[in-house]
Amino acid sequence: MTQIVKARKGIITGEMKTVAEKENVSPEFIAEGLIKGTIVIPKNNRRTFSCEGIGKGLRTKVNANIGTSAESCNHLKELSKLEAAVKCGAHSIMDLSTGGDLSMIRKTVIEKSPVMVGTVPLYEVFADKIRSGGKLKDITPDDFFSAVVRQVRDGVDFITVHCGVNQDLFRSYGSLKRVAGIVSRGGSLTKLWMTETGNENPYYEYFDRLLDIAYEYDVTLSLGDGMRPGGIADAGDGLQLKELKTLGSLVKRCRGKDVQVMVEGPGHVPINEIQFNMEIQKKMCDNAPFYVLGPLVCDVAPGYDHITAAIGGAVAASFGADFLCYVTPAEHLCLPDENDVRQGVTASVIAAHAGDIAKKVHGAAERNIRMSECRKNLDWDGMFLHAIDPETAKNRREASESAEKEYCSMCGDLCALRHEL
């Protein structure tokens, strides 16, 4: 049985209890959210780890993408990124590897990860075919589903599937011009395969087959946004909204089969359009948990896109986004390194917390009050305790000219708080 089925039967599982304890809510609150579909607990029934809940009334969670590419296939570097991401506060890891021994890398990431793990099975399908010198038109629907089965058997907790990129949407593509085109790798590959074969997207055509696999392993389906805007000029266009309408219908089918589901969203969105994007998704997808990439609020800051994404992520979370996918300084430039991962996760964790304050998530504002009280009292150890990144805060303090003094080197003897004591 999936977590949803157990919740319907009045069974409070260990996973529900774990999430409830972390969120400081009742297990019954979590069970009710599972039944309504407003909360998911991505956890493969073959894995054992301290799970997290994603959805309405819970803290905004953060995902970090890692993974090899054809140009960089050192899986040990990816494991170092995993460790760095978790240390900085990531609640989830997605292995998006496309280079090297994909099966070995995935199994190692799952084994080493103390948090939930997601993948995009389609990447493995296309990477294997291209490396073997095969033709894309020779990929069969069974190949699409074999990759899903392999990955969930390995223990993956949630999978991104681009079910909304179908032939109906494809027919609209030529008439709806975009500045940035299709930037989703999964969306682009799916469109390419449909063009080569003339066939329907297997994940859409045989969606019930996906549901059966997800149900067996209690794997959460993350409905990918293959038409997410890759530039702010494309935000909220007809392609994005048409795909979202399809995803909304698939959410209902997931719930009808007691399969956990969340929906992915943009992308690049100007700050004044973020509220609309969050609200239309919740409306069209019946309040399913919303997983957003960023969103990036401008297109002109390569090298600083962890900042453009954190700005958008904070606004998105404040208007209902439940799960933020981090963006690193390497976005649009190169494969991120370990330092990029640290900066990306930290920026997204800050954004998530800012959103939680606005959403009045239990404990978010209280943490800031405790920090303010420590600052007023010049209680440095207390400040480090409540900091999102205690290590950086402590190191900066200890490296300053006033490390041994009561006040900091910014104001010195003119410290307002020192005179307030």
ChimeraX attribute file (.defattr): number of C-alpha atoms within 10 A of each C-alpha:
attribute: neighborCount
match mode: 1-to-1
recipient: residues
	/A:1	13
	/A:2	20
	/A:3	27
	/A:4	27
	/A:5	17
	/A:6	16
	/A:7	21
	/A:8	16
	/A:9	10
	/A:10	12
	/A:11	14
	/A:12	16
	/A:13	13
	/A:14	12
	/A:15	21
	/A:16	23
	/A:17	18
	/A:18	17
	/A:19	21
	/A:20	20
	/A:21	12
	/A:22	14
	/A:23	19
	/A:24	12
	/A:25	15
	/A:26	13
	/A:27	21
	/A:28	16
	/A:29	13
	/A:30	30
	/A:31	27
	/A:32	16
	/A:33	21
	/A:34	27
	/A:35	19
	/A:36	16
	/A:37	25
	/A:38	23
	/A:39	27
	/A:40	27
	/A:41	25
	/A:42	29
	/A:43	27
	/A:44	25
	/A:45	18
	/A:46	14
	/A:47	16
	/A:48	13
	/A:49	12
	/A:50	14
	/A:51	22
	/A:52	23
	/A:53	28
	/A:54	27
	/A:55	26
	/A:56	22
	/A:57	21
	/A:58	23
	/A:59	26
	/A:60	30
	/A:61	25
	/A:62	27
	/A:63	29
	/A:64	28
	/A:65	26
	/A:66	25
	/A:67	28
	/A:68	22
	/A:69	16
	/A:70	11
	/A:71	10
	/A:72	15
	/A:73	18
	/A:74	14
	/A:75	23
	/A:76	12
	/A:77	16
	/A:78	23
	/A:79	19
	/A:80	14
	/A:81	24
	/A:82	29
	/A:83	18
	/A:84	20
	/A:85	28
	/A:86	20
	/A:87	14
	/A:88	20
	/A:89	20
	/A:90	28
	/A:91	25
	/A:92	27
	/A:93	26
	/A:94	25
	/A:95	22
	/A:96	20
	/A:97	26
	/A:98	21
	/A:99	21
	/A:100	20
	/A:101	13
	/A:102	21
	/A:103	14
	/A:104	11
	/A:105	24
	/A:106	24
	/A:107	15
	/A:108	15
	/A:109	22
	/A:110	22
	/A:111	13
	/A:112	12
	/A:113	17
	/A:114	18
	/A:115	22
	/A:116	26
	/A:117	26
	/A:118	30
	/A:119	25
	/A:120	23
	/A:121	22
	/A:122	23
	/A:123	19
	/A:124	22
	/A:125	20
	/A:126	22
	/A:127	17
	/A:128	16
	/A:129	15
	/A:130	12
	/A:131	11
	/A:132	9
	/A:133	8
	/A:134	12
	/A:135	11
	/A:136	17
	/A:137	14
	/A:138	12
	/A:139	15
	/A:140	15
	/A:141	15
	/A:142	10
	/A:143	17
	/A:144	19
	/A:145	20
	/A:146	13
	/A:147	17
	/A:148	25
	/A:149	17
	/A:150	13
	/A:151	22
	/A:152	24
	/A:153	16
	/A:154	18
	/A:155	23
	/A:156	30
	/A:157	30
	/A:158	28
	/A:159	25
	/A:160	22
	/A:161	24
	/A:162	29
	/A:163	25
	/A:164	28
	/A:165	29
	/A:166	23
	/A:167	18
	/A:168	12
	/A:169	18
	/A:170	16
	/A:171	10
	/A:172	13
	/A:173	17
	/A:174	9
	/A:175	9
	/A:176	11
	/A:177	13
	/A:178	17
	/A:179	11
	/A:180	12
	/A:181	16
	/A:182	19
	/A:183	15
	/A:184	18
	/A:185	15
	/A:186	24
	/A:187	22
	/A:188	17
	/A:189	18
	/A:190	25
	/A:191	22
	/A:192	14
	/A:193	19
	/A:194	20
	/A:195	14
	/A:196	13
	/A:197	13
	/A:198	12
	/A:199	15
	/A:200	20
	/A:201	21
	/A:202	21
	/A:203	22
	/A:204	20
	/A:205	14
	/A:206	14
	/A:207	15
	/A:208	15
	/A:209	14
	/A:210	19
	/A:211	23
	/A:212	14
	/A:213	17
	/A:214	27
	/A:215	23
	/A:216	15
	/A:217	22
	/A:218	26
	/A:219	28
	/A:220	26
	/A:221	25
	/A:222	25
	/A:223	24
	/A:224	27
	/A:225	28
	/A:226	29
	/A:227	32
	/A:228	29
	/A:229	28
	/A:230	22
	/A:231	23
	/A:232	21
	/A:233	16
	/A:234	22
	/A:235	23
	/A:236	20
	/A:237	15
	/A:238	16
	/A:239	24
	/A:240	20
	/A:241	18
	/A:242	17
	/A:243	22
	/A:244	27
	/A:245	17
	/A:246	18
	/A:247	26
	/A:248	21
	/A:249	14
	/A:250	21
	/A:251	24
	/A:252	17
	/A:253	16
	/A:254	23
	/A:255	18
	/A:256	10
	/A:257	16
	/A:258	23
	/A:259	30
	/A:260	30
	/A:261	29
	/A:262	29
	/A:263	25
	/A:264	27
	/A:265	25
	/A:266	25
	/A:267	24
	/A:268	26
	/A:269	27
	/A:270	17
	/A:271	18
	/A:272	11
	/A:273	14
	/A:274	25
	/A:275	17
	/A:276	13
	/A:277	20
	/A:278	21
	/A:279	16
	/A:280	17
	/A:281	24
	/A:282	19
	/A:283	12
	/A:284	17
	/A:285	22
	/A:286	16
	/A:287	22
	/A:288	30
	/A:289	26
	/A:290	27
	/A:291	28
	/A:292	28
	/A:293	22
	/A:294	30
	/A:295	31
	/A:296	28
	/A:297	26
	/A:298	19
	/A:299	16
	/A:300	10
	/A:301	15
	/A:302	15
	/A:303	15
	/A:304	16
	/A:305	25
	/A:306	28
	/A:307	22
	/A:308	24
	/A:309	32
	/A:310	31
	/A:311	22
	/A:312	29
	/A:313	37
	/A:314	27
	/A:315	25
	/A:316	31
	/A:317	30
	/A:318	24
	/A:319	19
	/A:320	25
	/A:321	32
	/A:322	29
	/A:323	30
	/A:324	34
	/A:325	26
	/A:326	29
	/A:327	31
	/A:328	32
	/A:329	25
	/A:330	19
	/A:331	18
	/A:332	13
	/A:333	10
	/A:334	9
	/A:335	16
	/A:336	20
	/A:337	16
	/A:338	18
	/A:339	14
	/A:340	21
	/A:341	29
	/A:342	24
	/A:343	21
	/A:344	31
	/A:345	30
	/A:346	24
	/A:347	25
	/A:348	33
	/A:349	27
	/A:350	19
	/A:351	27
	/A:352	26
	/A:353	22
	/A:354	22
	/A:355	25
	/A:356	27
	/A:357	20
	/A:358	16
	/A:359	20
	/A:360	16
	/A:361	18
	/A:362	16
	/A:363	14
	/A:364	17
	/A:365	16
	/A:366	13
	/A:367	13
	/A:368	14
	/A:369	13
	/A:370	15
	/A:371	19
	/A:372	16
	/A:373	13
	/A:374	18
	/A:375	14
	/A:376	14
	/A:377	16
	/A:378	17
	/A:379	15
	/A:380	17
	/A:381	12
	/A:382	16
	/A:383	20
	/A:384	18
	/A:385	16
	/A:386	16
	/A:387	16
	/A:388	17
	/A:389	16
	/A:390	13
	/A:391	13
	/A:392	12
	/A:393	15
	/A:394	17
	/A:395	11
	/A:396	10
	/A:397	17
	/A:398	12
	/A:399	9
	/A:400	12
	/A:401	12
	/A:402	14
	/A:403	15
	/A:404	10
	/A:405	9
	/A:406	15
	/A:407	19
	/A:408	18
	/A:409	14
	/A:410	11
	/A:411	11
	/A:412	14
	/A:413	12
	/A:414	10
	/A:415	14
	/A:416	12
	/A:417	13
	/A:418	16
	/A:419	8
	/A:420	8
	/A:421	8
